[in-house]
Amino acid sequence: MKLGLKEIIILAIVTIFSFPITYLLMLFATGNAHLELTKPVGAQQEQEKKVRQARTNPHLDSLAMEHSNAFMALQDERAAVEAKKQEMQQEEARLNMLKQEVETKTGDLAGERAKIEKLVGVSDSLDKKRIGQLAKVYSAMRAAEAARILETLDDNLIVKILGAMSDDRQKAKIMSALSPEKATKVSEKMGKAAGKS
């Protein structure tokens, strides 16, 4: 196939003019180009005017402001509730810690109280033993000598010593040998002690 100069020129012109059309068709087919039809200039201006009016509508502006204020108030209230919730959780943790500390201290105090009661029991038993021994000593003494010594002691101790004596006759002799004031005080205290038991 031999082409002449005239045919080559025609072929080149057709190729030059058909290339852009073929290229555009390929772009449309692959989706890299698309055709956009616009509204007439008057319709577009009318649409823009409506948008501007909607933006400057005082009623819509006030509604938007109210919604914005309500939203901000809701956000503030939500933040306040969260802060209060955090505060309450911290307070609850502190109260639980204090409760645990009180329970520990209560247990410690109960242990200390048991120790003290044991010591008081031991002290009471030693005190009773000591008073019993003194009662034996004063029972063995003559009443006048025992009364002279007892006169110098505390009234409560005298009551305990006389209460521990088993011999009522010796108690009576010692009481009669005491001074009248001391005997009166001791008798009153012995009566009160007998009323309690």
Backbone bond lengths (Angstrom), bond angles and torsions (degrees), N, CA, C in turn:
res aa  C-N    CA-C-N  psi(-1)  N-CA   C-N-CA  omega(-1)  CA-C   N-CA-C  phi
1 M - - - 1.387 - - 1.524 107.25 -
2 K 1.239 112.58 115.46 1.436 120.95 -178.94 1.510 107.93 -106.63
3 L 1.275 114.58 125.98 1.463 119.90 179.59 1.515 107.78 -106.90
4 G 1.244 113.93 140.62 1.461 118.83 178.25 1.518 108.90 -91.80
5 L 1.324 111.95 174.39 1.442 119.48 -177.97 1.521 110.60 -62.28
6 K 1.257 118.15 -41.52 1.425 123.61 -179.51 1.514 110.19 -61.98
7 E 1.260 120.16 -41.37 1.459 125.17 -179.22 1.531 111.22 -71.61
8 I 1.311 116.52 -35.44 1.455 120.63 178.79 1.527 109.02 -67.89
9 I 1.314 117.63 -39.24 1.458 121.85 179.51 1.518 109.37 -66.11
10 I 1.295 117.20 -43.99 1.469 120.95 178.91 1.532 109.40 -62.56
11 L 1.285 116.17 -43.22 1.467 120.69 179.36 1.531 110.79 -63.54
12 A 1.328 117.69 -39.14 1.466 121.27 179.35 1.524 110.11 -67.65
13 I 1.334 117.52 -40.56 1.471 120.93 179.99 1.522 109.74 -66.13
14 V 1.313 118.41 -43.40 1.470 121.40 179.25 1.524 109.89 -64.06
15 T 1.317 117.04 -40.10 1.457 120.93 -179.79 1.531 110.27 -66.43
16 I 1.329 116.61 -41.81 1.467 120.22 -178.86 1.522 110.40 -64.64
17 F 1.319 117.67 -42.25 1.474 120.04 -179.09 1.526 112.67 -79.46
18 S 1.285 119.72 -28.91 1.471 121.36 -177.70 1.535 112.14 -85.65
19 F 1.351 117.57 -19.54 1.466 119.76 -179.58 1.534 112.44 -61.63
20 P 1.325 121.02 -50.18 1.480 119.58 -179.56 1.528 112.16 -61.88
21 I 1.306 116.50 -37.35 1.475 119.02 179.11 1.511 109.68 -66.44
22 T 1.300 119.04 -42.78 1.464 123.27 178.65 1.526 109.82 -65.10
23 Y 1.341 115.51 -39.99 1.459 119.92 179.90 1.534 111.24 -64.00
24 L 1.333 117.18 -44.13 1.463 121.52 178.02 1.521 111.09 -63.83
25 L 1.310 117.05 -41.18 1.473 120.27 177.82 1.526 110.57 -61.97
26 M 1.305 117.78 -38.33 1.467 121.59 178.30 1.540 110.53 -66.71
27 L 1.358 117.58 -40.89 1.466 121.18 178.52 1.529 111.27 -63.61
28 F 1.356 116.30 -42.34 1.471 119.54 178.02 1.522 110.66 -64.74
29 A 1.326 117.10 -39.29 1.468 122.19 -177.17 1.526 110.75 -67.57
30 T 1.309 118.64 -37.14 1.467 120.80 -179.34 1.523 112.22 -84.59
31 G 1.323 119.97 -11.61 1.460 122.96 178.93 1.500 113.39 88.66
32 N 1.321 118.04 8.34 1.459 121.11 178.43 1.527 112.40 -80.38
33 A 1.303 117.06 -14.65 1.465 121.42 177.43 1.517 107.71 -134.34
34 H 1.323 116.57 149.03 1.461 120.35 175.62 1.525 108.85 -145.02
35 L 1.280 113.72 156.62 1.450 120.77 -175.85 1.514 108.23 -98.56
36 E 1.329 117.56 127.63 1.457 122.24 -177.65 1.517 108.01 -117.97
37 L 1.326 113.33 125.26 1.454 118.92 178.63 1.513 107.04 -101.23
38 T 1.280 119.84 129.05 1.459 123.26 -178.64 1.510 110.04 -101.65
39 K 1.327 114.75 158.61 1.455 121.13 177.47 1.517 107.82 -73.16
40 P 1.264 113.98 160.93 1.473 116.32 175.29 1.520 109.14 -63.22
41 V 1.268 118.54 153.45 1.450 124.80 -174.29 1.524 110.79 -57.61
42 G 1.281 120.78 -38.06 1.455 124.08 179.72 1.517 111.70 -66.68
43 A 1.318 119.16 -41.96 1.462 122.98 179.54 1.527 110.59 -66.71
44 Q 1.321 117.16 -38.42 1.452 121.11 179.40 1.530 110.09 -66.42
45 Q 1.305 117.37 -41.09 1.457 120.75 178.32 1.526 110.88 -65.33
46 E 1.327 116.65 -37.85 1.472 121.20 177.70 1.526 110.50 -62.81
47 Q 1.338 117.63 -42.64 1.469 122.24 178.97 1.524 110.29 -63.24
48 E 1.319 118.70 -44.08 1.459 122.58 178.91 1.523 110.84 -62.68
49 K 1.326 117.22 -37.97 1.453 121.81 178.71 1.529 110.68 -63.26
50 K 1.351 117.63 -41.71 1.477 121.98 178.63 1.534 110.68 -64.44
51 V 1.303 116.04 -40.02 1.469 120.31 179.23 1.523 109.52 -64.12
52 R 1.336 118.03 -43.70 1.453 121.49 178.51 1.527 111.42 -62.50
53 Q 1.326 116.49 -39.80 1.462 120.28 178.83 1.530 110.64 -65.58
54 A 1.324 116.78 -41.28 1.463 120.18 179.11 1.527 110.60 -64.20
55 R 1.304 116.16 -35.66 1.457 119.45 179.47 1.524 112.08 -70.93
56 T 1.301 117.69 -30.52 1.452 121.31 -177.05 1.522 112.70 -101.37
57 N 1.325 118.77 11.44 1.455 121.87 179.46 1.527 108.69 -71.71
58 P 1.363 119.65 118.67 1.461 121.67 -176.44 1.524 112.74 -62.47
59 H 1.308 117.41 -36.48 1.465 120.17 179.62 1.528 110.61 -63.89
60 L 1.325 115.53 -46.52 1.469 119.05 178.65 1.531 110.49 -65.83
61 D 1.335 116.36 -37.47 1.464 119.40 177.99 1.521 110.85 -62.54
62 S 1.334 117.40 -43.02 1.463 119.82 -179.88 1.524 110.86 -66.58
63 L 1.339 117.33 -38.94 1.468 119.94 176.44 1.522 111.10 -62.93
64 A 1.306 115.66 -42.95 1.465 119.42 179.21 1.524 110.30 -63.19
65 M 1.336 116.27 -39.86 1.463 120.35 179.23 1.526 110.39 -65.63
66 E 1.340 117.15 -41.98 1.465 120.67 178.41 1.521 111.01 -62.63
67 H 1.325 115.97 -43.99 1.472 119.28 178.70 1.520 110.67 -63.68
68 S 1.324 115.73 -39.68 1.454 119.83 178.84 1.528 110.58 -64.83
69 N 1.344 116.54 -44.33 1.466 120.49 178.70 1.523 111.23 -63.72
70 A 1.334 116.00 -42.52 1.471 119.80 179.21 1.528 110.16 -63.28
71 F 1.312 116.31 -41.21 1.465 120.11 179.41 1.522 110.74 -63.89
72 M 1.336 116.95 -43.19 1.464 120.91 179.48 1.526 110.46 -65.09
73 A 1.344 116.92 -40.79 1.469 119.92 178.40 1.526 109.93 -63.79
74 L 1.316 116.16 -40.63 1.464 120.18 178.44 1.524 110.70 -64.03
75 Q 1.311 117.16 -41.14 1.462 121.03 178.05 1.534 110.29 -63.52
76 D 1.348 116.66 -43.02 1.466 120.34 178.62 1.522 110.96 -62.81
77 E 1.331 115.34 -42.81 1.473 119.54 179.91 1.523 110.78 -65.14
78 R 1.305 116.82 -40.14 1.465 121.09 178.39 1.526 110.34 -63.28
79 A 1.331 116.87 -41.00 1.473 120.72 177.85 1.525 110.69 -65.37
80 A 1.346 116.69 -40.10 1.466 120.14 178.64 1.526 110.71 -64.85
81 V 1.330 116.87 -40.45 1.475 120.77 178.88 1.530 110.00 -64.45
82 E 1.319 116.66 -41.14 1.470 120.22 178.61 1.531 110.52 -64.20
83 A 1.337 116.07 -42.39 1.471 119.46 179.17 1.529 110.02 -63.49
84 K 1.331 117.04 -42.82 1.471 121.00 179.31 1.532 110.07 -64.17
85 K 1.319 115.70 -39.03 1.469 120.32 179.04 1.534 109.97 -62.99
86 Q 1.328 116.60 -44.47 1.466 120.63 178.02 1.529 110.59 -62.12
87 E 1.321 115.23 -42.54 1.469 120.28 179.93 1.529 110.80 -62.73
88 M 1.331 116.09 -42.12 1.468 120.19 179.77 1.528 110.89 -66.68
89 Q 1.324 117.03 -38.35 1.461 119.49 177.87 1.524 110.66 -64.77
90 Q 1.337 116.71 -40.50 1.462 119.53 178.09 1.523 110.39 -65.80
91 E 1.330 116.81 -40.35 1.470 120.99 179.52 1.525 110.36 -65.08
92 E 1.347 115.78 -40.33 1.469 119.80 178.89 1.529 110.51 -64.14
93 A 1.327 116.19 -41.56 1.471 119.71 178.10 1.528 110.24 -63.34
94 R 1.347 116.61 -40.97 1.458 120.25 179.24 1.523 111.01 -65.44
95 L 1.343 116.43 -41.56 1.469 120.30 178.59 1.521 111.37 -64.81
96 N 1.333 116.77 -39.95 1.467 119.87 177.55 1.524 110.56 -63.29
97 M 1.328 116.45 -39.40 1.460 120.05 178.81 1.532 110.12 -65.90
98 L 1.349 116.22 -43.02 1.463 119.95 178.26 1.528 111.05 -64.54
99 K 1.322 116.48 -39.89 1.466 120.76 178.96 1.522 110.15 -61.59
100 Q 1.321 115.38 -44.24 1.464 119.55 179.09 1.529 110.14 -63.98
101 E 1.329 116.57 -39.60 1.464 120.55 179.31 1.529 110.47 -65.19
102 V 1.344 116.61 -41.09 1.470 120.68 178.59 1.522 110.00 -63.86
103 E 1.341 116.66 -42.06 1.468 119.59 178.84 1.526 110.79 -62.90
104 T 1.325 116.33 -40.09 1.464 120.08 178.00 1.526 110.42 -64.03
105 K 1.343 115.92 -45.68 1.471 120.13 179.77 1.524 110.58 -64.23
106 T 1.333 117.21 -38.42 1.466 120.74 178.66 1.527 110.13 -62.91
107 G 1.331 116.33 -42.74 1.463 119.95 177.02 1.517 111.54 -62.93
108 D 1.346 115.53 -42.30 1.466 119.38 178.34 1.527 110.87 -63.21
109 L 1.349 116.15 -43.11 1.473 120.02 179.59 1.524 111.32 -64.39
110 A 1.340 116.47 -38.49 1.472 119.15 178.16 1.529 110.27 -62.99
111 G 1.339 116.24 -40.30 1.464 119.93 177.25 1.522 111.38 -64.38
112 E 1.332 115.89 -43.93 1.470 119.85 178.33 1.524 111.29 -64.38
113 R 1.334 116.04 -39.03 1.473 119.58 179.22 1.527 110.51 -63.52
114 A 1.341 115.83 -41.79 1.467 119.08 178.47 1.530 110.62 -61.40
115 K 1.347 115.83 -40.70 1.462 119.38 178.51 1.530 110.60 -63.00
116 I 1.350 115.53 -45.07 1.471 120.02 -178.75 1.520 110.66 -63.89
117 E 1.347 116.13 -42.98 1.468 118.96 178.72 1.522 111.15 -62.07
118 K 1.326 115.54 -37.08 1.463 119.25 177.60 1.529 109.91 -65.41
119 L 1.349 115.73 -44.26 1.463 119.47 178.91 1.525 111.65 -65.00
120 V 1.347 116.49 -38.96 1.461 119.98 177.85 1.522 109.62 -64.85
121 G 1.326 116.03 -39.96 1.465 119.76 176.82 1.508 111.33 -61.40
122 V 1.328 115.52 -43.54 1.465 119.86 177.87 1.530 109.38 -65.00
123 S 1.346 115.83 -43.44 1.462 120.39 179.28 1.522 110.81 -62.13
124 D 1.351 116.98 -43.22 1.463 120.79 178.43 1.525 111.21 -61.97
125 S 1.339 115.09 -42.42 1.466 117.39 -179.41 1.531 110.31 -67.55
126 L 1.364 116.86 -37.42 1.467 119.44 176.51 1.521 110.46 -67.37
127 D 1.344 116.46 -39.10 1.458 121.29 179.06 1.532 110.06 -63.54
128 K 1.324 116.36 -44.08 1.471 120.21 178.21 1.529 110.54 -63.41
129 K 1.323 115.11 -40.23 1.459 119.06 179.79 1.538 110.30 -64.50
130 R 1.330 115.79 -43.88 1.464 121.02 179.68 1.528 110.53 -64.48
131 I 1.347 116.85 -42.77 1.472 120.04 179.07 1.528 110.49 -66.63
132 G 1.316 115.93 -37.15 1.470 119.31 176.80 1.521 111.78 -61.61
133 Q 1.337 115.45 -41.41 1.460 119.55 178.10 1.535 111.31 -66.02
134 L 1.342 116.38 -42.26 1.468 119.64 177.39 1.533 110.66 -62.85
135 A 1.346 115.62 -39.85 1.472 119.13 179.39 1.528 110.23 -61.49
136 K 1.328 117.44 -40.08 1.474 120.37 178.38 1.529 110.67 -64.05
137 V 1.344 115.09 -41.76 1.468 119.36 -179.22 1.526 110.38 -63.67
138 Y 1.362 117.26 -47.97 1.460 120.16 -177.61 1.530 111.56 -70.21
139 S 1.342 116.58 -28.39 1.469 118.83 176.01 1.527 110.83 -67.25
140 A 1.325 116.32 -34.04 1.463 120.70 -178.08 1.531 112.06 -77.95
141 M 1.325 117.88 -18.91 1.471 121.85 -178.27 1.531 109.78 -82.41
142 R 1.331 114.44 163.77 1.455 118.65 172.80 1.526 107.16 -70.29
143 A 1.327 118.52 149.04 1.458 124.92 -173.43 1.519 111.80 -60.20
144 A 1.339 118.84 -40.89 1.462 122.15 -177.62 1.524 110.80 -66.22
145 E 1.341 117.44 -40.92 1.457 121.31 179.41 1.531 109.96 -68.12
146 A 1.333 116.37 -44.40 1.464 120.94 179.65 1.531 110.10 -62.26
147 A 1.343 117.84 -41.27 1.455 122.21 -179.82 1.517 110.81 -65.08
148 R 1.346 116.99 -40.48 1.458 120.89 179.71 1.536 110.25 -60.98
149 I 1.344 118.31 -40.83 1.478 122.28 179.76 1.539 109.78 -73.23
150 L 1.335 116.74 -43.92 1.463 120.60 -178.23 1.527 111.92 -63.97
151 E 1.298 116.64 -27.80 1.466 122.46 178.90 1.533 110.55 -56.67
152 T 1.345 117.68 -30.83 1.471 121.66 -176.24 1.533 112.71 -86.59
153 L 1.327 118.01 -10.59 1.470 121.69 -175.66 1.527 111.41 -89.21
154 D 1.328 114.82 166.39 1.467 122.70 176.38 1.528 109.14 -66.83
155 D 1.339 116.20 144.50 1.476 121.18 -177.88 1.529 111.79 -59.14
156 N 1.335 116.87 -41.25 1.475 119.93 -179.13 1.527 111.00 -63.59
157 L 1.308 117.23 -39.78 1.464 120.59 178.23 1.526 110.49 -66.75
158 I 1.327 117.05 -38.82 1.476 120.20 177.82 1.523 109.77 -61.38
159 V 1.337 116.11 -43.07 1.479 120.55 179.56 1.518 109.87 -59.99
160 K 1.332 117.14 -43.20 1.466 120.84 -178.92 1.537 110.63 -65.69
161 I 1.329 116.08 -43.76 1.472 120.00 -178.98 1.529 110.11 -64.14
162 L 1.334 117.10 -47.46 1.476 120.10 179.52 1.526 111.26 -64.55
163 G 1.359 115.76 -35.20 1.469 119.20 177.62 1.519 112.68 -66.48
164 A 1.333 116.58 -28.27 1.465 120.08 -179.20 1.528 112.59 -83.53
165 M 1.330 117.07 -12.79 1.480 119.47 178.94 1.519 109.42 -73.83
166 S 1.322 115.04 136.89 1.463 119.42 -179.54 1.536 112.07 -89.70
167 D 1.301 117.25 -25.15 1.473 121.59 -177.05 1.527 109.26 -88.22
168 D 1.346 116.87 106.89 1.463 121.56 -178.80 1.532 111.48 -66.88
169 R 1.320 117.63 -31.66 1.469 119.88 -179.70 1.518 110.14 -66.45
170 Q 1.325 117.68 -41.12 1.471 121.17 178.66 1.529 109.62 -65.29
171 K 1.366 117.93 -38.90 1.468 121.55 176.82 1.523 109.90 -58.91
172 A 1.334 115.97 -46.02 1.469 120.35 -178.16 1.522 110.97 -63.49
173 K 1.321 117.46 -40.22 1.473 120.51 179.43 1.535 110.28 -64.78
174 I 1.311 116.98 -43.29 1.471 120.68 -179.93 1.521 109.73 -64.95
175 M 1.349 118.77 -43.36 1.466 122.58 -179.50 1.531 110.35 -61.70
176 S 1.339 116.08 -38.60 1.473 118.67 -179.61 1.521 111.50 -71.95
177 A 1.344 117.00 -23.91 1.466 120.44 -179.95 1.533 111.29 -84.24
178 L 1.322 118.42 -14.70 1.470 121.41 178.01 1.520 109.43 -73.05
179 S 1.343 115.54 159.35 1.466 118.94 175.85 1.521 108.47 -65.40
180 P 1.336 117.92 151.55 1.471 120.09 -177.09 1.536 113.24 -57.48
181 E 1.328 117.30 -39.26 1.477 119.35 179.83 1.525 111.33 -64.76
182 K 1.338 115.54 -45.00 1.468 120.61 -179.47 1.512 110.18 -66.52
183 A 1.328 117.20 -41.80 1.465 121.56 179.76 1.526 110.24 -61.97
184 T 1.354 116.45 -39.81 1.464 120.47 179.41 1.525 110.73 -63.91
185 K 1.321 116.34 -48.13 1.474 120.13 -179.72 1.524 111.20 -61.16
186 V 1.328 116.49 -45.24 1.472 121.05 -178.89 1.519 110.03 -64.96
187 S 1.333 117.87 -39.70 1.460 121.07 179.75 1.514 111.58 -63.67
188 E 1.359 115.39 -41.97 1.479 119.19 178.21 1.518 110.47 -62.33
189 K 1.308 116.45 -43.86 1.474 119.63 -179.00 1.528 111.71 -68.69
190 M 1.315 116.30 -35.34 1.471 119.14 176.87 1.529 109.82 -66.17
191 G 1.354 116.91 -37.46 1.472 120.54 178.53 1.540 110.53 -65.63
192 K 1.345 117.10 -42.04 1.456 120.45 178.56 1.529 111.22 -65.74
193 A 1.358 115.80 -39.97 1.459 120.01 179.23 1.517 110.50 -66.14
194 A 1.307 117.68 -37.24 1.468 120.73 178.84 1.528 109.90 -69.90
195 G 1.344 117.97 -34.29 1.467 122.09 178.57 1.531 111.74 -68.02
196 K 1.309 118.11 -31.72 1.471 122.13 -179.83 1.521 111.35 -74.43
197 S 1.315 117.73 -33.40 1.472 120.34 -176.45 1.485 111.68 -93.80
